Every structure is written in C-alpha cells, then in structure tokens.
Amino acid sequence: MSPTQSTPIAVIGAGVIGCLIAHEVLAADPGAEVTVLDRDLVGSGASRRSAGLHFPRGAAPSVRAMAAESQRYYAQLLAQRPELPIHPLAMTVVAPESAAPRLDEVYLPEANLRRVDKVPSADVSLPAGVAAWAGDGCQYADVEALTQALAAELRPRAEFREGVTVTGLQPDAHGVRLTLSTGDVLTARQAVLAPGPWLAHPAWRDLVAPLGARVKKIVALHIEDAPSDDDGAIVFHDEDAFLLPYRQRGHWLFSYTCAEWDVDPDTVDPGLTSANRAEAVEVLAGYAPRLADRIRSGRVFCDAYNPGGGPLVRTLTEDGRLVFAGAAGGSGYRLAPAIAAESVRLLSKHAA
C-alpha cells in the first residue's frame, strides 16, 4: 500500500476556477504548499468548452461586486502578461427600448452603456421596439489555453496531479483525507472542492447535496462565417443569449439558454441535437436570419448552477477546512477571479 502523504492545501479540480484558486493561495502566501488534483488534464472539463466571454454585468448586488472584482483582476493580469489569450472586444447590448432602466441596474458603471442607432454587424437588425447600446469592458478568452498557462506558471511552486481521481473525500478532526485512484492517500490541512459540473461524484455527493446546486445542459452553436477584426460581441439581454466573434477559431459562436436540467457530465451527449439547433435558430432568426441559417454545428456540455443565483463559495464542514467553490451557472470564467479570492478569504479565516 502506498504511504499516506500530506499537503497543507489541496485543490480538487484543475479548471480555470481551481487553477486561479491555487494561484491566489500562492499570491497571498508565496511559501504555501498546494497540491492541485484533477481526474483529467488541466483545463479539460467545462473550461475546455467554455465560450470565455466576460462582460461587466450582474443581476444581484453580490454578483455585480464579483463581476467588478473579476474585471479589475483580468485587466491587471493582461497588463502584466499581454501574451495571455485574453482578447478585448467591443460590445453591443440588444434589448427592448423599455428595458433601459433595467440595463442600468444590471450592467456595471464600467460598461458605460450608451444608446446607438444600430448594431455594428450588417447581419443583425433590430426589430420594432428593440434598441441597441454600445458598452465597454468586454473580452473573451481561450479558457483552456489560459488555464494551462496559469498551471504552467504555478508548476514550479505547486504540485499537479493530473489523471488522478479523488475516490474518497473524508473530513476529520485533523483536516481532509483524500483517497486517490492511484492507491495513494493524501491528507490536507485544508481543501477546496472546485468540481465544475461533477457535483454528484460519489466522493463528495453527500457533502455537496445540502447546497442545492443543480447541473444544466449548455449549448453553443458554431456559425461558419469568419468574423472580421472589427466585429464585437452582441448580447441579447432578454433572451440571455449572445453572439461572439470567435477569432482564434475563425467562426462565430452563438450561445442561448438551454433549459435541460439535472444532466450528468459523464453521460450528456456531446453531439448537437435537432431540438437544440431548432431552439437556437428560433432565438437568433428574429435578429439575424442569415446567421441562423448558417448554424450547422456546435458544442454541448453542462455546468453547475446555484438556484439562488450567483456562484457558491461555502464551507462544507463546521470547522471550515473544506470549501466548495463553483456553481457559477455558465459564468465560471467571467467570475473566476472573484470566486478564487473569496475561497482564499475563507481558507484564511479558518486556517488552523
């Protein structure tokens, strides 16, 4: 039997949230010892399929604060490391003319929304009673590549265990005991669980269940038109949908709200169904019929959602040694820096 090993802090999940948590732990304490574990490769779960769109918006005050914190973080990160795959974008918000007061409540001051006569894209038109607002503070990232870049920076200071499944997670009086698929046992003084949509994994299902988080299917469609350098993101506010010029892949991406709940990330079909395509076409056709007609393919996965709105960053044990971070409802990249910062605050608060 492999001997029991120890680490002061374990981060379970090496997506963008998990890697940013490890990054912020070490930023707060450069001498900290951190082990990051993932059942697959770094950034290969929900992060690999993420659209990576960020814009300064939040329906609830707590989410607005997190969006503002993340906005500042990404701006500073890109200024320090301009080679990272984070790309500033112009943004246009499309909504009913009567929605102006609601937009002011939802979008942050950093968005600087201002009314414009039309959408910059020639393919998108405004139906009667619908208006457009230009905005600032928008960017998108290749989230998988960004996560791998963060991990590469961390590797000299943090231990990564990829392809290692946590098969058991047992809090005890001394910390958290992790049983691993390799046969190893890892004891951590503190641990952060950042599982993405894998809420029902047997190792932590019972610990996570009281949070009430659910897993929903996410569908984004690929439109095989090459975007120009001047194209920006177009956000359809009431539909909770957006068009993103996905320049690094050479096509547009259209994300709409799919309402298929309680799916399993291990069994959800990654193929685009005719029903999903029809739903997306119905939403987009009212604004851009030519683009809607160009929908031929897409990406399908899922994410964890907090029914109460906003991400969940909570302690799972009375002593605070085990923290859950996630359920960001498709906004994992957008809010990841704030989720990481709050996770580190909880760890510091409950440090032995």
PyMOL commands that set and color helices and strands:
alter all, ss='L'
color gray80, all
select helices_A, chain A and resi 16-28+46-49+61-80+97-106+109-111+143-154+205-211+274-285+289-293+332-349
alter helices_A, ss='H'
color red, helices_A
select strands_A, chain A and resi 4-12+34-38+53-54+86-96+114-116+130-141+159-162+166-172+175-180+185-193+214-223+233-236+241-246+251-256+295-305+312-315+322-326
alter strands_A, ss='S'
color yellow, strands_A
deselect
rebuild
show_as cartoon
